Amino acid sequence: MSTFYVSDLDGTLLRSNERTSEYTNNVINSLTEKGMIFSYATARSLITAKKVTSGINAKIPLIVYNGAFVMDNRTGEILIANYFDNNVELVLDDLFANNVYPIVYAYIDGKETFSFVPELCSSGMNAFLGSRKGDIRTNAVRATNDLKAGNVFYITCIDEPKKLKPLYEKYKNTYHCVYQTDIYTNEQWLEIMPLNASKAKAIKQLQTLLKCDKLVVFGDGKNDIDMFELAEERYAVQNAHDDLKRIATRIIPSNDEDGVAKWLNENFKL
């Protein structure tokens, strides 16, 4: 029986300094070399995920943008992709009508971009964009209509809860929506993705592709519940949300104690 191991990234595999430790890097590189089938799942893009896991050089598939894409860790090749259909323009128009002006991720002429209108950014968006200075995907545009360009796959709204919560309630059954407070900045986020884009669905697709019989997952947040519900074994780090701990197989040491890597090192067997 082959086992597929999947970890959440922020708050789980990453320490609080937003980096994987040298210990975690060494364990994952070593065990995958020995045959462990491993992936991590994150809301981050491939570019930002690889920055914070730079010591992990294993040839593994990565679930990024909350499952919108599965990409190869070494080559960046897209293995699985989920895009919006043309109805995304109606969603964007609705956001604009409610004075919400998002960051829109898309492939435009074959190039990955994130687009925004600088004059319409909220303070939370400006802080986020400030942390992405120099990113080759940056695409500042002049008008909201320009946010509809290309093949859109991800929409990020960072604004006041009173503006975002009604939109979450409106779209949560039509699209895959994540409404949560950012663990680093305490800003309110609403992320909208195609319905087929989720960590859980990407994991199922990968599990089939990799022909793995068993699934073992690790997480810390409420947004990890759907992937926990898929797995035969589910481990919550000590710093996890109580709702996740309630459905966990067991609680393991925290992210700052390298809980995932320690568990893998002690329990992985071919």
C-alpha contacts under 8 A as a table, 3 or more apart, distances in Angstrom:
res1	aa1	res2	aa2	distance
1	M	212	C	7.44
1	M	213	D	5.96
1	M	214	K	7.27
2	S	211	K	7.73
2	S	212	C	4.99
2	S	213	D	5.51
2	S	214	K	6.36
3	T	36	M	7.89
3	T	37	I	6.81
3	T	212	C	5.49
3	T	213	D	6.03
3	T	214	K	4.59
3	T	215	L	5.73
3	T	216	V	7.15
4	F	36	M	7.78
4	F	37	I	5.24
4	F	38	F	5.98
4	F	39	S	7.95
4	F	207	Q	6.86
4	F	212	C	5.89
4	F	213	D	7.71
4	F	214	K	6.12
4	F	215	L	4.93
4	F	216	V	6.21
5	Y	36	M	7.88
5	Y	37	I	6.21
5	Y	38	F	4.75
5	Y	39	S	6.43
5	Y	215	L	6.10
5	Y	216	V	4.87
5	Y	217	V	5.81
6	V	38	F	5.79
6	V	39	S	4.87
6	V	40	Y	5.21
6	V	41	A	6.91
6	V	203	I	7.96
6	V	215	L	7.69
6	V	216	V	6.36
6	V	217	V	4.79
6	V	218	F	6.41
7	S	12	T	7.11
7	S	13	L	6.63
7	S	39	S	6.58
7	S	40	Y	4.61
7	S	41	A	6.13
7	S	217	V	5.57
7	S	218	F	4.55
7	S	219	G	6.13
7	S	260	V	7.68
8	D	11	G	7.70
8	D	12	T	5.71
8	D	13	L	6.42
8	D	40	Y	5.56
8	D	41	A	4.97
8	D	42	T	6.02
8	D	217	V	7.94
8	D	218	F	6.07
8	D	219	G	5.04
8	D	220	D	7.38
8	D	224	D	7.43
9	L	12	T	5.33
9	L	13	L	4.79
9	L	14	L	5.68
9	L	40	Y	6.18
9	L	41	A	6.22
9	L	42	T	5.57
9	L	219	G	7.87
10	D	13	L	6.40
10	D	14	L	5.28
10	D	15	R	7.63
10	D	18	E	6.99
10	D	42	T	7.32
11	G	14	L	5.75
11	G	15	R	6.49
11	G	16	S	6.72
11	G	219	G	7.76
11	G	220	D	6.06
11	G	221	G	7.91
11	G	239	N	7.67
11	G	240	A	7.83
11	G	255	N	5.96
12	T	15	R	7.20
12	T	218	F	7.14
12	T	219	G	5.60
12	T	220	D	5.73
12	T	237	V	6.47
12	T	254	S	7.39
12	T	255	N	4.91
12	T	259	G	7.94
12	T	260	V	7.25
13	L	20	T	6.44
13	L	24	T	7.84
13	L	255	N	5.98
13	L	258	D	7.10
13	L	259	G	7.90
13	L	260	V	6.33
13	L	261	A	7.77
14	L	17	N	7.55
14	L	18	E	5.48
14	L	19	R	5.06
14	L	20	T	4.68
14	L	21	S	7.49
14	L	52	V	7.75
14	L	53	T	7.93
14	L	255	N	6.25
14	L	256	D	7.67
15	R	18	E	5.53
15	R	19	R	5.61
15	R	20	T	6.02
15	R	21	S	7.11
15	R	255	N	5.16
15	R	256	D	4.71
15	R	257	E	7.89
15	R	258	D	7.46
16	S	19	R	7.39
16	S	255	N	7.31
16	S	256	D	6.36
18	E	52	V	6.22
19	R	52	V	4.73
19	R	53	T	6.17
20	T	24	T	6.12
20	T	25	N	6.54
20	T	52	V	6.49
20	T	53	T	5.45
20	T	55	G	7.53
21	S	24	T	5.17
21	S	25	N	6.22
21	S	258	D	7.49
22	E	25	N	5.07
22	E	26	N	6.10
22	E	55	G	7.07
23	Y	26	N	5.22
23	Y	27	V	6.19
23	Y	258	D	7.60
23	Y	261	A	7.58
24	T	27	V	5.19
24	T	28	I	6.19
24	T	258	D	6.44
24	T	260	V	7.98
24	T	261	A	5.20
24	T	262	K	7.95
25	N	28	I	5.42
25	N	29	N	6.05
25	N	53	T	7.64
25	N	55	G	5.36
25	N	56	I	5.04
26	N	29	N	5.21
26	N	30	S	5.89
26	N	55	G	7.86
26	N	56	I	7.59
27	V	30	S	5.20
27	V	31	L	5.95
27	V	261	A	6.18
27	V	264	L	7.80
27	V	265	N	6.51
28	I	31	L	5.28
28	I	32	T	5.94
28	I	56	I	6.98
28	I	58	A	7.48
28	I	261	A	7.10
29	N	32	T	5.52
29	N	33	E	6.20
29	N	56	I	6.14
29	N	57	N	6.57
29	N	58	A	5.33
30	S	33	E	5.16
30	S	34	K	6.47
31	L	34	K	4.94
31	L	35	G	6.41
31	L	36	M	5.49
31	L	265	N	7.73
31	L	268	F	7.87
32	T	35	G	4.94
32	T	36	M	4.36
32	T	37	I	6.31
32	T	38	F	6.96
32	T	58	A	6.68
33	E	36	M	7.17
33	E	58	A	7.46
34	K	270	L	7.93
35	G	270	L	6.85
36	M	268	F	7.45
36	M	270	L	7.18
37	I	60	I	7.64
38	F	60	I	6.52
38	F	61	P	7.73
39	S	60	I	6.15
39	S	61	P	5.77
39	S	62	L	5.49
39	S	63	I	7.13
40	Y	62	L	5.69
40	Y	63	I	6.15
41	A	62	L	6.39
41	A	63	I	4.46
41	A	64	V	5.96
41	A	66	N	6.82
41	A	67	G	7.35
41	A	199	K	6.29
42	T	45	S	7.83
42	T	49	A	7.68
42	T	63	I	6.21
42	T	64	V	5.06
42	T	65	Y	6.21
42	T	66	N	5.42
42	T	67	G	7.66
42	T	199	K	7.67
43	A	64	V	5.70
43	A	65	Y	4.24
43	A	66	N	4.26
43	A	67	G	7.65
44	R	47	I	7.96
44	R	48	T	6.09
44	R	49	A	5.66
44	R	64	V	5.75
44	R	65	Y	5.28
44	R	66	N	7.35
45	S	48	T	5.45
45	S	49	A	5.91
45	S	64	V	5.49
45	S	65	Y	5.45
46	L	49	A	5.09
46	L	50	K	5.95
46	L	62	L	7.83
46	L	64	V	6.13
46	L	71	M	7.49
46	L	76	G	7.51
47	I	50	K	5.42
47	I	51	K	6.45
48	T	51	K	5.08
48	T	52	V	6.62
49	A	52	V	5.50
49	A	53	T	6.25
49	A	64	V	7.90
50	K	53	T	4.96
50	K	54	S	5.32
50	K	73	N	7.83
51	K	54	S	5.21
53	T	56	I	5.61
54	S	57	N	7.19
57	N	73	N	7.38
57	N	74	R	6.91
58	A	73	N	7.18
58	A	74	R	7.35
59	K	72	D	7.06
59	K	73	N	5.89
59	K	74	R	5.85
60	I	72	D	6.12
60	I	73	N	5.54
60	I	74	R	7.64
61	P	70	V	6.37
61	P	71	M	5.55
61	P	72	D	4.68
61	P	73	N	5.81
62	L	70	V	5.44
62	L	71	M	5.23
62	L	72	D	6.12
62	L	73	N	6.08
63	I	66	N	6.85
63	I	67	G	5.43
63	I	68	A	7.82
63	I	69	F	6.11
63	I	70	V	4.56
63	I	71	M	6.63
63	I	199	K	6.96
63	I	202	A	6.82
63	I	203	I	7.75
64	V	67	G	5.48
64	V	68	A	6.58
64	V	69	F	5.53
64	V	70	V	6.11
64	V	71	M	7.36
65	Y	68	A	5.27
65	Y	69	F	6.36
65	Y	154	Y	7.34
66	N	69	F	7.76
66	N	197	A	6.75
66	N	198	S	5.29
66	N	199	K	5.28
67	G	70	V	6.67
67	G	197	A	4.81
67	G	198	S	4.36
67	G	199	K	4.61
67	G	200	A	7.63
67	G	201	K	7.13
67	G	202	A	5.24
68	A	80	I	7.96
68	A	81	A	5.94
68	A	82	N	5.03
68	A	83	Y	7.21
68	A	153	F	6.67
68	A	154	Y	7.48
68	A	193	M	7.18
68	A	194	P	7.48
68	A	196	N	7.74
68	A	197	A	4.53
68	A	198	S	6.63
68	A	202	A	7.80
69	F	78	I	6.78
69	F	79	L	7.37
69	F	80	I	5.45
69	F	81	A	4.67
69	F	82	N	6.38
69	F	197	A	7.73
69	F	202	A	7.80
70	V	78	I	6.06
70	V	79	L	5.34
70	V	80	I	4.93
70	V	81	A	6.71
70	V	202	A	7.12
71	M	76	G	5.60
71	M	77	E	5.41
71	M	78	I	4.52
71	M	79	L	5.29
71	M	80	I	7.08
72	D	75	T	5.55
72	D	76	G	4.88
72	D	77	E	5.24
72	D	78	I	6.68
72	D	79	L	6.95
73	N	76	G	5.87
78	I	81	A	6.75
82	N	153	F	6.67
82	N	194	P	6.75
82	N	196	N	6.68
82	N	197	A	6.03
83	Y	151	N	6.57
83	Y	152	V	6.03
83	Y	153	F	4.51
83	Y	194	P	6.27
84	F	87	N	7.39
84	F	88	V	6.09
84	F	151	N	7.26
84	F	152	V	5.83
84	F	153	F	5.53
84	F	193	M	7.37
84	F	194	P	5.27
85	D	88	V	6.18
86	N	89	E	6.15
87	N	90	L	5.41
87	N	91	V	6.82
88	V	91	V	5.01
88	V	92	L	6.24
88	V	152	V	7.71
89	E	92	L	5.09
89	E	93	D	6.16
89	E	148	K	6.27
90	L	93	D	5.07
90	L	94	D	6.21
91	V	94	D	5.08
91	V	95	L	6.31
92	L	95	L	5.04
92	L	96	F	6.26
92	L	148	K	7.62
93	D	96	F	5.12
93	D	97	A	6.17
94	D	97	A	5.03
94	D	98	N	6.41
95	L	98	N	5.17
95	L	99	N	6.42
95	L	100	V	5.03
95	L	101	Y	6.60
95	L	102	P	7.90
95	L	167	L	7.83
96	F	99	N	4.97
96	F	100	V	5.26
96	F	101	Y	5.85
96	F	144	T	7.67
97	A	100	V	7.43
98	N	163	K	7.31
100	V	157	C	7.06
100	V	159	D	7.37
100	V	163	K	7.45
100	V	164	L	7.96
101	Y	116	F	7.61
101	Y	117	V	7.56
101	Y	120	L	6.34
101	Y	121	C	6.59
101	Y	122	S	8.00
101	Y	144	T	7.68
101	Y	157	C	6.95
102	P	116	F	6.60
102	P	121	C	7.72
102	P	155	I	6.41
102	P	156	T	5.44
102	P	157	C	4.60
102	P	158	I	7.17
103	I	114	F	6.22
103	I	115	S	5.58
103	I	116	F	5.02
103	I	125	M	7.96
103	I	155	I	5.95
103	I	156	T	5.13
103	I	157	C	6.49
104	V	114	F	5.37
104	V	115	S	5.16
104	V	116	F	6.65
104	V	147	L	6.27
104	V	148	K	7.98
104	V	152	V	7.07
104	V	153	F	7.99
104	V	154	Y	6.10
104	V	155	I	4.73
104	V	156	T	6.43
105	Y	112	E	7.37
105	Y	113	T	5.71
105	Y	114	F	4.33
105	Y	115	S	6.42
105	Y	152	V	5.85
105	Y	153	F	5.97
105	Y	154	Y	5.03
105	Y	155	I	6.19
106	A	112	E	5.89
106	A	113	T	5.53
106	A	114	F	6.44
106	A	115	S	7.98
106	A	149	A	7.50
106	A	150	G	5.78
106	A	151	N	5.10
106	A	152	V	4.06
106	A	153	F	5.61
106	A	154	Y	7.05
107	Y	110	G	5.53
107	Y	111	K	5.13
107	Y	112	E	4.45
107	Y	113	T	6.08
107	Y	150	G	5.49
107	Y	151	N	5.12
107	Y	152	V	6.58
108	I	111	K	5.21
108	I	112	E	6.45
108	I	113	T	6.89
108	I	149	A	6.74
108	I	150	G	4.37
108	I	151	N	6.49
109	D	150	G	7.06
111	K	137	R	7.96
112	E	137	R	5.96
113	T	136	I	7.90
113	T	137	R	4.22
113	T	138	T	5.99
113	T	139	N	6.17
114	F	137	R	5.72
114	F	138	T	5.49
114	F	139	N	5.72
115	S	138	T	6.54
115	S	139	N	4.58
115	S	140	A	5.57
115	S	141	V	6.52
115	S	147	L	6.08
116	F	121	C	7.49
116	F	139	N	6.70
116	F	140	A	5.24
116	F	141	V	5.92
116	F	144	T	7.98
116	F	147	L	6.72
117	V	120	L	5.50
117	V	121	C	6.52
117	V	140	A	5.83
117	V	141	V	5.18
117	V	142	R	5.85
117	V	143	A	6.30
117	V	144	T	6.69
118	P	121	C	5.48
118	P	140	A	6.43
118	P	141	V	7.40
118	P	142	R	7.87
121	C	124	G	7.91
121	C	125	M	5.68
121	C	126	N	6.15
122	S	125	M	5.12
122	S	126	N	6.26
122	S	158	I	6.97
122	S	159	D	6.19
123	S	126	N	5.05
123	S	127	A	6.25
123	S	159	D	7.86
124	G	127	A	5.14
124	G	128	F	6.26
124	G	158	I	5.71
124	G	159	D	6.47
124	G	187	E	6.31
125	M	128	F	5.01
125	M	129	L	6.02
125	M	157	C	7.79
125	M	158	I	5.64
125	M	159	D	7.64
126	N	129	L	5.05
126	N	130	G	5.93
127	A	130	G	5.02
127	A	131	S	6.53
128	F	131	S	5.26
128	F	132	R	6.75
129	L	132	R	5.00
129	L	133	K	6.56
130	G	133	K	5.48
132	R	135	D	5.57
134	G	138	T	7.71
135	D	138	T	5.75
141	V	144	T	7.80
141	V	146	D	6.28
141	V	147	L	7.43
142	R	146	D	7.08
143	A	146	D	5.53
143	A	147	L	7.44
144	T	147	L	5.40
144	T	148	K	7.73
145	N	148	K	5.77
145	N	149	A	7.89
146	D	149	A	5.74
148	K	152	V	7.38
149	A	152	V	7.42
153	F	193	M	6.32
153	F	194	P	6.86
154	Y	191	E	7.30
154	Y	192	I	6.15
154	Y	193	M	5.07
154	Y	194	P	7.64
155	I	191	E	5.61
155	I	192	I	5.11
155	I	193	M	6.50
156	T	189	W	7.07
156	T	190	L	6.07
156	T	191	E	4.62
156	T	192	I	6.62
157	C	164	L	7.71
157	C	189	W	5.65
157	C	190	L	5.04
157	C	191	E	6.14
158	I	187	E	6.86
158	I	188	Q	5.79
158	I	189	W	4.65
158	I	190	L	6.50
159	D	163	K	7.00
159	D	164	L	6.72
159	D	187	E	7.40
159	D	188	Q	6.00
159	D	189	W	6.74
160	E	163	K	5.51
160	E	164	L	6.35
160	E	188	Q	6.42
161	P	164	L	4.97
161	P	165	K	5.50
161	P	188	Q	6.16
162	K	165	K	5.84
162	K	166	P	7.23
163	K	166	P	6.51
163	K	167	L	7.24
164	L	167	L	5.26
164	L	168	Y	6.22
164	L	189	W	7.77
164	L	190	L	6.45
165	K	168	Y	5.01
165	K	169	E	6.27
165	K	179	Y	7.62
166	P	169	E	5.08
166	P	170	K	6.16
167	L	170	K	4.96
167	L	171	Y	6.20
168	Y	171	Y	5.39
168	Y	172	K	5.51
168	Y	177	C	6.72
168	Y	178	V	7.91
168	Y	179	Y	6.73
168	Y	190	L	6.94
169	E	172	K	5.58
170	K	173	N	7.58
171	Y	174	T	5.22
171	Y	175	Y	5.87
171	Y	177	C	7.13
172	K	175	Y	5.66
172	K	176	H	6.23
172	K	177	C	5.30
173	N	176	H	7.35
174	T	195	L	6.70
175	Y	192	I	6.56
175	Y	193	M	6.00
175	Y	194	P	5.37
175	Y	195	L	4.32
176	H	192	I	5.93
176	H	193	M	5.10
176	H	194	P	5.82
176	H	195	L	4.59
176	H	196	N	7.30
176	H	197	A	6.59
176	H	198	S	6.78
177	C	190	L	6.95
177	C	191	E	5.54
177	C	192	I	4.61
177	C	193	M	6.27
178	V	189	W	7.76
178	V	190	L	5.72
178	V	191	E	5.09
178	V	192	I	6.68
178	V	223	N	7.36
179	Y	188	Q	7.59
179	Y	189	W	5.82
179	Y	190	L	4.59
179	Y	191	E	6.54
180	Q	188	Q	6.05
180	Q	189	W	5.54
180	Q	190	L	6.73
181	T	186	N	5.46
181	T	187	E	5.53
181	T	188	Q	4.53
181	T	189	W	5.93
182	D	185	T	5.60
182	D	186	N	4.93
182	D	187	E	5.44
182	D	188	Q	6.36
182	D	189	W	6.73
183	I	186	N	5.83
193	M	197	A	6.10
194	P	197	A	5.29
195	L	198	S	7.49
196	N	201	K	6.74
197	A	201	K	6.66
197	A	202	A	6.99
198	S	201	K	5.28
198	S	202	A	6.11
199	K	202	A	5.22
199	K	203	I	6.04
199	K	224	D	7.98
199	K	226	D	7.80
199	K	227	M	6.53
200	A	203	I	5.08
200	A	204	K	6.30
200	A	226	D	5.86
200	A	227	M	4.57
200	A	230	L	7.18
201	K	204	K	5.08
201	K	205	Q	6.21
202	A	205	Q	5.02
202	A	206	L	6.08
203	I	206	L	5.06
203	I	207	Q	5.91
203	I	227	M	7.66
204	K	207	Q	5.02
204	K	208	T	6.27
205	Q	208	T	5.33
205	Q	209	L	6.22
206	L	209	L	4.84
206	L	210	L	5.89
207	Q	210	L	5.21
207	Q	211	K	5.82
207	Q	212	C	5.37
207	Q	213	D	7.72
207	Q	215	L	7.88
208	T	211	K	4.96
208	T	212	C	6.68
212	C	215	L	7.51
214	K	231	A	7.50
214	K	232	E	6.56
215	L	230	L	7.58
215	L	231	A	4.93
215	L	232	E	5.69
215	L	233	E	6.72
216	V	231	A	5.64
216	V	232	E	6.19
216	V	233	E	4.78
216	V	234	R	5.79
216	V	235	Y	7.89
217	V	227	M	7.30
217	V	228	F	6.48
217	V	231	A	6.44
217	V	233	E	6.51
217	V	234	R	4.93
217	V	235	Y	6.23
218	F	228	F	7.87
218	F	234	R	5.94
218	F	235	Y	4.79
218	F	236	A	5.76
218	F	237	V	7.34
218	F	260	V	6.96
219	G	224	D	5.91
219	G	235	Y	6.64
219	G	236	A	5.20
219	G	237	V	6.47
219	G	240	A	7.13
219	G	244	L	7.88
220	D	224	D	6.90
220	D	236	A	5.71
220	D	237	V	5.85
220	D	239	N	6.66
220	D	240	A	3.89
220	D	241	H	6.01
220	D	244	L	6.85
221	G	224	D	5.43
221	G	225	I	7.47
221	G	240	A	5.87
221	G	241	H	5.41
221	G	244	L	6.55
222	K	225	I	5.51
222	K	241	H	6.44
222	K	243	D	6.54
222	K	244	L	6.01
223	N	226	D	6.96
224	D	227	M	5.54
224	D	228	F	6.24
224	D	244	L	7.47
225	I	228	F	4.92
225	I	229	E	6.20
225	I	244	L	6.27
226	D	229	E	5.23
226	D	230	L	6.81
227	M	230	L	5.22
227	M	231	A	6.73
228	F	231	A	5.42
228	F	233	E	7.93
228	F	234	R	5.71
228	F	247	I	7.72
228	F	248	A	7.58
231	A	234	R	6.16
233	E	248	A	7.79
233	E	249	T	5.93
234	R	247	I	7.85
234	R	248	A	5.14
234	R	249	T	5.13
234	R	250	R	7.10
235	Y	248	A	5.34
235	Y	249	T	5.72
235	Y	250	R	5.31
235	Y	251	I	5.82
235	Y	252	I	6.54
236	A	240	A	5.95
236	A	244	L	6.64
236	A	245	K	5.70
236	A	248	A	5.84
236	A	249	T	7.94
236	A	250	R	6.62
236	A	251	I	5.02
236	A	252	I	6.17
237	V	240	A	5.34
237	V	251	I	5.69
237	V	252	I	4.92
237	V	253	P	5.55
237	V	254	S	4.74
237	V	255	N	6.38
237	V	259	G	6.48
237	V	260	V	7.60
238	Q	251	I	5.95
238	Q	252	I	5.83
238	Q	253	P	5.24
238	Q	254	S	4.42
238	Q	255	N	7.60
239	N	254	S	5.42
239	N	255	N	7.14
240	A	244	L	6.61
240	A	245	K	6.56
240	A	254	S	7.97
241	H	244	L	5.47
241	H	245	K	6.46
242	D	245	K	4.94
242	D	246	R	6.25
243	D	246	R	5.37
243	D	247	I	7.19
244	L	247	I	5.62
244	L	248	A	6.31
245	K	248	A	5.04
245	K	250	R	7.74
245	K	251	I	6.79
248	A	251	I	6.79
252	I	259	G	5.68
252	I	260	V	7.45
252	I	263	W	7.49
253	P	257	E	5.88
253	P	258	D	6.98
253	P	259	G	4.31
253	P	260	V	7.70
254	S	257	E	5.14
254	S	258	D	6.53
254	S	259	G	5.31
255	N	258	D	5.14
255	N	259	G	5.66
255	N	260	V	7.36
256	D	259	G	7.55
258	D	261	A	5.53
258	D	262	K	6.10
259	G	262	K	5.21
259	G	263	W	6.15
260	V	263	W	5.19
260	V	264	L	6.21
261	A	264	L	5.07
261	A	265	N	6.00
262	K	265	N	5.08
262	K	266	E	6.18
263	W	266	E	5.24
263	W	267	N	5.90
263	W	268	F	7.99
264	L	267	N	5.19
264	L	268	F	5.25
265	N	268	F	6.08
